[in-house]
Amino acid sequence: PFDPDENTTADGSDGDTTLFFAGANFAYIHPVTDDLRFGISMGNFFGLALDWGDNWVGRYIATKTTLIAPQLQPTAAYRINNWLSIGAGAALTMGYLEDKAEVKSRIPGGDDGRYEFFDTDFAVQGNFGIMVEPSENTRFGVRYLTETDLDFKDKVDASNVGPVFDRLPRLDLGMKMPQSILAGVYHSFNDQLALLGSVGWDDWSRFSRVHVRVDGTGINRVVDAGFDDTWHVGVGTQYQYNPKLMLTAGFSYDSSMSDSDTRPIMLPLGAMYRYGLGFRYQKSDDLLLGGGLSFFWEGDFKVKPGGGGLAGQVSGQYDNVYITFLSFYVQWK
């Protein structure tokens, strides 16, 4: 829920982005030799989809925003010796951007207009990894994802906004999918108990610098939203309850990419705390079933005021921001 404060001059309802969504992932691994594996995976790398509705106070800033990046990733991994393995992949990415908003009518009591910007773009992101196994009970891994470009360009589609939008040239938005580094460790104390940990960094400050160009207007510059790089730390555990059932649990923290002075109204993200519980059940030698429940907590955080002019200013905060993930998976050999 969005909670407007006393500095809000726009009219409308408070706004709520609560929604349900579904997603899926797929992976296949093929052994070529004892030391070489080929694989392919499909899933969404990152993204956010929000819909506030057409009547909330910020409708002249955004009513719906979607930015997602589904990937198809072929991968190869090779074990050099009994303690060192390397891997590499090419993440074939289809970026998808959609932005909708209302346009304030200049005629008192008149019907508002609306606009929509939509485009897709293809990009390739490199994925490189290394794993070290100093003993049968311990392994360390590091993964690096390269930076890559997404370039969205299309004409704004508008209705009921007058002739000015009919002459609007094409809008070009260029952004960077951030590079990142993630390191992890696994250690089993005995046949029942194992401990896992991770630490990572994401270059979100690069993502916040968007290249904006409007054909035929002379507008060609970089707009910086002022985001910060983020840091991640996580810890988890695995407990072999019986020969068939394993129980899992974990916690992770990701720092915030923005604060109240830089956080846009259409990107309600703060520091992220994730708590998770799960299980793995060995149904047979060939079939593994699993599932988990994760609670993703961000809490309350203020946003940078937006809007102004004829449409009015919007100021306030998001309250009790959280996401709940319920997942199930099947692994078959």
Secondary structure, 3 states (H helix, E strand, C coil): CEEECCCCCCCCECCCCCCCCCCCCEEEEEECCCCEEEEEEEEEEEEEEEECCCCECCCCCCCEEEEEEEEEEEEEEEECCCCEEEEEEEEEEEEEEEEEEEECCCCCCCCCEEEEEEEEEEEEEEEEEEEEEEECCEEEEEEEECCEEEEEEECCEEECCCCCHHHCCCEEEEEEECCEEEEEEEEECCCCEEEEEEEEEECHHHHCEEEEEECCCCEEEEEECCCCCEEEEEEEEEEECCCCEEEEEEEEEECCCCCCCCCCCCCCCCCEEEEEEEEEEECCCCEEEEEEEEEEEEEEEECCCEECHHHCEECEEEEEEEEEEEEEEEEEC
